């Protein structure tokens, strides 16, 4: 992936090469790194899918790369949602256990 940069007011013109074709994007400076990383990801994924086969059309490779990347994103979002879901019942049970232990400790020292 090659890149070129032109400055325009509050955005920059970023040129990237993906699968041998040049593309220009207008992007705010704070988003430039993310755009370059995304372009490199797409270029790499397309190259991997194409795998040196000249028989696959660029449109087909692009769609396959897009589906692959979207699948990765959806899997990540699902994992993040599962990780952030609190098992409320388990937490409540643990809190009851801790409360019982605290009550027992207070009784042992006559502080109940």
Secondary structure, DSSP 8 states (H G I E B T S, - for coil): --EEEEEETTEEEEEEEETTEEEEEEEEGGGHHHHHHHHHHHHHHHHHHHTT-TTS-HHHHHHHHHHHHHHHHHHHHHHHHHHH---HHHHHHHHHHHHHHHHHHHHHTT--
